Amino acid sequence: MNEFLFWNLTRISRFLEFQNFIEKVGDYITDICYLACIHHVKLESTFVNAALAVEIMEGLASALYPDMSVQSVALPLVFKAEVMHRLGLKR
């Protein structure tokens, strides 16, 4: 693996230790996609589709509700989805 790519991915993961992931998820996805592009790393299409959806939803949410805390809205939904997934439940 290219050292520059490795260094950047390490930087992102170490930065996550000190920041709230949910608040900056769009930035992290953008960084990962950018790094994959410049280092010619193929990403799964499902990841790219999810990344685009997150970016669009973040943009809409910030445009419609600039004072909204993404973390307070997203964390309960993510937690519920993870519990349902682990229990094998559908919506």
C-alpha positions in Angstrom: 0.0 0.0 0.0 1.3 3.5 -0.8 2.8 5.1 2.3 1.0 8.4 1.6 -2.4 6.6 1.5 -1.6 4.7 4.6 -0.5 7.8 6.4 -3.7 9.7 5.5 -5.9 6.8 6.6 -4.0 6.6 9.8 -4.4 10.3 10.3 -8.2 10.1 9.8 -8.5 7.2 12.3 -6.4 8.9 14.9 -8.3 12.1 14.5 -11.5 10.1 15.2 -10.2 9.3 18.6 -10.6 12.9 19.6 -13.6 13.9 17.6 -17.2 12.8 17.3 -17.5 10.7 14.2 -21.2 11.4 13.5 -20.6 15.2 13.4 -17.9 14.9 10.7 -18.9 11.7 8.8 -19.3 13.5 5.5 -15.8 15.0 5.8 -14.3 11.5 6.5 -16.1 10.0 3.6 -14.9 12.7 1.3 -11.3 12.2 2.4 -11.5 8.5 1.9 -13.0 8.9 -1.6 -10.4 11.5 -2.5 -7.6 9.3 -1.3 -8.9 6.3 -3.2 -9.1 8.3 -6.3 -5.6 9.7 -6.2 -4.1 6.3 -5.3 -6.2 4.4 -7.8 -8.0 2.3 -5.2 -11.3 0.8 -6.3 -14.1 1.3 -3.8 -17.2 -0.9 -3.6 -20.2 0.7 -5.4 -22.4 0.3 -2.3 -19.9 2.3 -0.3 -19.8 5.1 -2.9 -23.6 5.1 -3.1 -23.9 5.3 0.7 -21.3 8.1 0.7 -23.1 10.1 -1.8 -26.4 9.7 0.1 -24.7 10.8 3.3 -23.3 13.9 1.6 -26.6 14.8 0.1 -28.5 14.3 3.4 -25.9 16.4 5.3 -26.2 19.2 2.8 -30.0 19.2 3.0 -30.1 19.0 6.7 -27.7 21.9 7.2 -29.5 24.0 4.6 -32.9 23.4 6.2 -31.9 23.3 9.8 -28.6 25.1 10.3 -28.8 24.9 14.1 -29.7 21.2 14.3 -27.2 18.8 16.0 -26.8 15.9 13.7 -25.4 13.8 16.6 -28.6 14.1 18.7 -30.8 13.0 15.8 -28.5 10.4 14.2 -27.2 8.5 17.2 -30.5 7.1 18.4 -31.3 6.0 14.8 -28.0 4.4 14.3 -28.2 2.6 17.7 -31.7 1.3 16.9 -30.6 0.1 13.4 -27.6 -1.7 14.9 -29.6 -3.4 17.6 -32.2 -4.6 15.0 -29.5 -5.8 12.7 -27.8 -7.8 15.5 -31.1 -9.3 16.5 -31.9 -10.2 13.0 -35.1 -8.1 13.0 -36.6 -6.2 10.1 -38.2 -2.9 10.3 
